[in-house]
Amino acid sequence: MESVPVLVSACLRGIPCRWDGGAKPSAALDTLLAGRTPVPFCPEQAGGLATPRRPAELVGGDGHAVLDGTARVVDDTGTDVTEPFVDGARRALAAAREAGCAEAVLMPRSPSCGRGQVYDGSFGGGLVPGDGVTAALFARHGITVTPAPGV
């Protein structure tokens, strides 16, 4: 039987690509991925952002609103980083399609990868319902997004 490919946030696979230069591997994720082929991908790096980089949050809505042009992604200095987030999401979608992924397991609460909850744009730690930019784009293209367990 052939292993099913699943796109996974690269930071969850131990690749140091998070905003702070770290990674977030998870034993619970390893269990979830058993028998499947993980396809690690970091939308933020793919969009051209450096690692490490300034923390960013969604302002004016979630990732769906960013894709619709009614919200944006800004870093903690107020710099608009919407374009690299959208570009990275498009590249993640292309990578998922190329690998044959119908599912993605992504980093919770991230402005790129969050599914169901994202930070509120205040940089004060508040969470609001919503999806990150990549999670929103995946949902629009029929890729099931699951937040990674245990992180």
C-alpha positions as CSV (number, residue, x, y, z in Angstrom):
1,M,0.0,0.0,0.0
2,E,1.3,3.5,-0.9
3,S,1.8,6.0,1.9
4,V,-0.5,9.1,1.8
5,P,1.3,12.4,1.5
6,V,0.4,15.1,4.1
7,L,1.8,18.7,3.9
8,V,3.1,19.6,7.3
9,S,4.4,22.9,8.7
10,A,8.2,22.5,8.5
11,C,8.7,23.8,12.0
12,L,6.7,20.9,13.3
13,R,9.1,18.5,11.7
14,G,12.0,20.0,13.6
15,I,13.2,22.5,10.9
16,P,14.2,25.8,12.5
17,C,12.1,28.1,10.4
18,R,9.8,29.8,13.0
19,W,9.8,33.5,13.4
20,D,12.1,33.2,16.3
21,G,14.4,30.8,14.5
22,G,13.2,27.8,16.4
23,A,11.2,24.7,15.7
24,K,8.2,23.0,17.4
25,P,8.5,19.2,16.9
26,S,5.7,17.2,18.5
27,A,5.6,13.6,19.6
28,A,1.8,13.7,19.2
29,L,2.3,14.8,15.6
30,D,4.5,11.8,15.0
31,T,1.7,9.6,16.1
32,L,-0.8,11.4,13.9
33,L,1.5,11.0,10.9
34,A,2.2,7.3,11.4
35,G,2.0,5.5,8.1
36,R,1.8,8.7,6.1
37,T,4.5,10.7,4.2
38,P,5.0,14.1,5.7
39,V,5.8,16.9,3.2
40,P,7.5,19.7,5.2
41,F,6.9,23.2,4.0
42,C,7.2,26.7,5.5
43,P,5.0,29.2,3.8
44,E,6.7,32.2,5.4
45,Q,10.2,31.2,4.2
46,A,8.7,30.3,0.8
47,G,7.3,33.8,0.6
48,G,10.7,35.3,1.1
49,L,10.7,36.1,4.8
50,A,14.0,35.6,6.7
51,T,14.5,33.4,9.7
52,P,14.5,34.7,12.3
53,R,12.0,37.5,11.5
54,R,9.8,39.9,13.4
55,P,6.6,38.3,14.8
56,A,3.6,39.0,12.7
57,E,-0.2,38.9,13.2
58,L,-3.4,39.4,11.2
59,V,-5.0,42.8,11.4
60,G,-8.5,43.5,10.3
61,G,-9.6,39.9,9.9
62,D,-8.3,36.4,9.4
63,G,-6.5,34.8,6.5
64,H,-9.7,34.6,4.4
65,A,-10.0,38.4,4.8
66,V,-6.4,38.8,3.8
67,L,-7.0,36.7,0.6
68,D,-10.1,38.9,-0.1
69,G,-8.0,42.1,0.3
70,T,-9.8,43.4,3.4
71,A,-7.2,42.5,6.0
72,R,-3.5,42.4,6.2
73,V,-0.5,40.9,8.0
74,V,1.8,43.2,9.9
75,D,4.8,42.6,12.0
76,D,5.3,44.0,15.5
77,T,6.9,47.2,14.1
78,G,3.8,47.9,11.9
79,T,5.5,46.8,8.7
80,D,3.0,45.3,6.2
81,V,4.1,41.8,5.3
82,T,0.9,40.7,3.6
83,E,2.5,40.1,0.2
84,P,5.1,37.5,1.4
85,F,2.4,35.7,3.4
86,V,0.1,35.5,0.4
87,D,2.9,34.5,-1.9
88,G,4.0,31.8,0.6
89,A,0.5,30.5,0.8
90,R,0.3,30.2,-3.0
91,R,3.6,28.4,-3.0
92,A,2.4,26.0,-0.2
93,L,-0.7,25.2,-2.3
94,A,1.5,24.5,-5.3
95,A,3.7,22.2,-3.2
96,A,0.7,20.4,-1.8
97,R,-0.8,19.8,-5.2
98,E,2.5,18.7,-6.7
99,A,3.0,16.1,-3.8
100,G,-0.7,15.0,-4.1
101,C,-1.7,16.1,-0.6
102,A,-5.4,16.3,0.2
103,E,-4.6,17.1,3.8
104,A,-2.3,19.4,5.8
105,V,-1.3,19.4,9.4
106,L,-0.3,23.0,10.3
107,M,1.1,25.0,13.2
108,P,-1.8,26.2,15.4
109,R,-2.4,29.9,15.9
110,S,0.1,31.0,13.2
111,P,-0.8,33.9,10.9
112,S,0.1,31.6,8.1
113,C,-0.9,28.1,9.3
114,G,-3.4,28.6,12.1
115,R,-6.7,26.8,11.7
116,G,-9.7,27.8,13.9
117,Q,-7.8,30.3,16.0
118,V,-5.3,33.1,15.3
119,Y,-3.8,35.9,17.3
120,D,-5.9,39.1,17.3
121,G,-3.4,41.5,15.9
122,S,-2.7,43.3,19.2
123,F,0.6,41.5,19.9
124,G,-0.8,41.0,23.4
125,G,-1.5,37.3,23.1
126,G,-5.3,37.4,22.5
127,L,-6.8,34.6,20.4
128,V,-9.8,35.0,18.1
129,P,-11.6,32.6,15.8
130,G,-10.2,32.4,12.3
131,D,-7.6,30.9,10.0
132,G,-4.1,31.9,8.9
133,V,-3.5,32.8,5.2
134,T,-2.2,29.4,4.1
135,A,-4.9,27.5,6.0
136,A,-7.5,29.8,4.4
137,L,-6.1,29.2,0.9
138,F,-6.0,25.4,1.5
139,A,-9.6,25.4,2.7
140,R,-10.6,27.3,-0.5
141,H,-9.0,24.6,-2.6
142,G,-10.4,21.6,-0.8
143,I,-7.3,20.7,1.3
144,T,-8.3,19.6,4.8
145,V,-6.4,21.5,7.4
146,T,-5.8,20.0,10.9
147,P,-4.0,22.0,13.6
148,A,-1.1,20.0,14.9
149,P,-1.7,18.3,18.3
150,G,0.5,18.9,21.3
151,V,2.0,22.3,20.4
